[in-house]
């Protein structure tokens, strides 16, 4: 005689929804990191092009300001994306645990905390790119 599981299919599907929300947060964080990295690369590429020697008689390339602003905008978009994803996940997780009357624990705050730290890193990176680095 087969044993019946304690969980119904509805309970299992609810747990899968929660796990899907965690995977979604992870995907948004990866995308935010990619945007921030691309912004940094664009900023540094402008610095390399600016320092390239030019031929005599030609005006040297000066894409530094454009690349700095373009890179900073991408870093800002990544920081905003990370912050928004963290807030949305935290709201979902709190609502999920409130509706199911389960204990939240500290684990629901880990993803949101990481997203907040990533957004803070992005803000610091913008400051470094626009003011400190040449």
N, C-alpha and C positions, 0 to 999 in steps of 0.2 A: 504494500500500500504506500503510494508516494506521499511524502509530507508536504503540506501546504506552507507556503511562505507566510510569514507574519505580515508582510506588507502587501497592500493591494496594488493594482496597476495604477490607480490614481495617485497613491502616495509615491510610487516610483516615478511617475511622470512629473510630479511636482519637484522631486529632487533633481531630476534631469533638467528642469527649467532653471533651477538655481545654479547648477553646474554650467549650463549654457551661458548664464549671465557672467560667470567668472571667466569663461573662455572669451566672451565678447570684450570684457575689460582688458584681458590680456592682448587681444588683437588691437584694440585702440591704443594701448600703451606702446606696442611695437610700432604702430603707424606714427605715433607722436615722436618716438625716438628716431625713426627714419627721417621725418621732416626736419627735426633739429640737426641731425647729422648732415643732411643735404644742405641746410642753411649754412652750417659751419664750413662745409667744403666750398660752397659758392663764394663765401667771404674770403677764404684763403686763396681761391683761384684768382680772384681779382687782384690780390696782393702780388701773386706770381706774375700775372700779365703786366702789372704796373712796373715791376722791377726788371722786366725784359729789356735788353738793349734795343734801341731803335736805330734805323738807318739814318745817316746824315741827310739832312734836308727834309725829312719826314717828321711830322708831329708825333711825339710819343703817345702811346695809348694811355688814357686815364680812366679806366673803368672802375677805379677803387671805390668811389662813392656809390655808384650804382650797385656794385656787388655787395658792399657793406649793407646797404638798405635792403636789397633783395634777400641776402642771407639772414639779416635780422628779422625780416618779416616772416620768413619760413620758420625760424626758431620760435618766434612769438606764436605762430599758428600751432606749432607742436606743443608748446607749453599750455596754450589755451585748450587744445584737444585733450591733453592729459588731465588737466584740472576738471574739465567738463565730464570726461569719462569717469573719473573718480567720484565726483558728486553724484552722477546718475547711478553708479553702481551702489554707493552707500544708501541712497534713497530706496533703491529696489530691495537691497538686502534687509534694511530695517522693516520695510513694508512686508516683505516675505515672512520674516520671523514674527512680526506682529500678527499677521493673519493666521499663521499656523500655530501660534502660541508656543513657540519653541524658544529655547535659550539662544541668545545671539552669540555670546562668547566674544573673545577679542579678535577672532580670525576675520570677521567681516571688515574690520578696520584696517587690516594689513594692505589690501589692494588700494584702498582710498588713500592711505598714508603714503604708499609708494607713488601714486599718481600726484599727490601734493608735493612730494619731494622732487619729482621729475619736473613739475611746473616751476618750482623754486629754482632748480638748476637751470632751466631755460631762461628765467629772468636774469639770473646771474650771468649766464652766457651772453645774453644780449648786452648787458652792461659792459662786459669785458670786450666784446667785439666792437662796440661803438665808441667806447671812451678810452680804454686802457691800451689795447693793441693798436699798433700803427695802421 
